[in-house]
Each structure stands twice: as C-alpha cells, then as structure tokens.
C-alpha cells in the first residue's frame, strides 16, 4: 500500500511544471535507488527515508500554478484561447398560445372526460411539468372567471345492471357513467321515485358517485 501511494506521488511530480524539474529529478533518482535494493527491510527503510522529500515535492507541485496549454501547432509562447462562451438562443418572437378559461357550462359538459384530473392543458415547458397536482391559482385576470367544478348534482334518467350487478346510469344532462368492475359497492335504485346522483372528484383523477344522498360511495368512470 505504501509503495502504491509513493508511486502515485511520483507520477504527480512527473507531470508538474518545469520549475520543479530539479526537485523532481532528485526524488525520481532516490526512488530508483530504493527500488534496486534486494533486501525487503532495507528497501522499505529506504522508501521511508525518502517519504519526507516526496511529500515536500507533492506540496510544491500542488501550490505551483498550472501553465495554459497552447493549441497543437501554435507558435511558441502562444497561450491557449479561452473556452467559447455558450450562446443562448433568442426567445421566439411568436406570441405564446394561452388556454382560455372555460365557462361553467363547458366544465360541466366535459366533467369526467379528462385523464387523471389534468386541468391545465398540455405541459409544454419544464416549469409546467407536474403543475396539475398543484393548488389552482387565480390571477387578477381570472378573478371573474368560474372556478373549476369539483362535483355535479343531477337526476338519473335511466339505469341498468350488468350480469355482475354493476350499474350504468344515464343522467339528465346526457352524461353516461359506469360503475368500475373493481368497485364492490351494491347500488340501490328507487323504482317509484326519481333517483339522484352526486358525482365528485376523487384521488388520482378518479370519480365517486353517491346515489340518493346515501353514504355508499361508488367508483365510476364516464363513458359518454
């Protein structure tokens, strides 16, 4: 291990500036003599004796400023040119396209059709990535615009059950919602009275439906 460290030190000295040439040569000669000693104990003792010189040479090598490297083929004395400055492309002069806020009627018409609850449109810039999970912020220009709806309350026009007991309901606003196959809730529809439904947003873009203001919550998806 000690020999490996000293070998690394010698390599560092060998790549040092010309001002350390004499000191480098002395250390290299001494190390070469130590390496030629056949007896292991004496060889190690020789290396130990040269260790202070090696450390001193390493310290001088680290403190010496490195000279600039001239390009290949350049005239003597010509210093290397500084690295080129990165050029930032100019901003596009075309006006950006902004999404216009939707009205309350438009939101209700499209309620449940977007994927995973995304409300801010396509994320086309790095700083927009993931903004669909942030709380909605309203600027002064949006103060008079309707907020994004979180639930709708409506009447059930018709319903049907499949062979597994999962329901599909048609609402009076024309929307059609279906109970998810993984949902284990058992619906109860009133036959002699109008059924009502409240559909609200759930987690991770899901939707939940309550029938007739009951406590049971059904996981649903909109199919029309």
Secondary structure, 3 states (H helix, E strand, C coil): CHHHHHHHHHHHHHCCCHHHHHHHHHHHHHHHHHHCCCCHHHHHHHHHHHHHHHHHHHHHHHHCCCCCCCCCCCCCCCCCCCCCCCCCCCCCCCCCCCCCCCCHHHHHHHCCCCHHHCCCCCCCCHHHCCHHHCCCCCCHHHCCCCCCCCEEEEEEEEEEECCCCCEEEEECCCCEEEECCCCCCCCCCCCCCCEEEEEEECHHHCEEEEECCCCCEEEEEECC
